[in-house]
Structure formats: C-alpha cells, structure tokens
Amino acid sequence: MKKLLLLVATAAGAVFVQRKIKEQQAEQNLWHEATATPPSSSSSSDS
C-alpha cells in the first residue's frame, strides 16, 4: 500500500512540475512578444 501511495505522490508531483514549466514558458513567450522590437516597415522589395 505504501508503494502505491508513493507512486501516486510521485506522479502528482511530476504533473505539478510539468504544469509549472509550461506555465512559465507561456509567460516567457508573452514577455518576449510584448518586449520584442517590431520589424521595420521599410523593405526594399516594395520599390
């Protein structure tokens, strides 16, 4: 019974860590998008 409880606790911990990593990655992507310099609108192919 203790092994099963340990397995469930380990699985729950792994899911928690995975969600936190995805959450941090999503927030980092938002910050990157918000702070990235916009591409220049002058392109030589328009001429």
Number of C-alpha atoms within 10 A of each C-alpha: 6 7 8 9 10 11 12 12 12 12 12 12 12 12 12 11 12 11 12 12 12 11 12 11 12 12 12 12 12 12 11 11 11 10 9 9 8 8 7 6 6 8 8 6 5 5 5
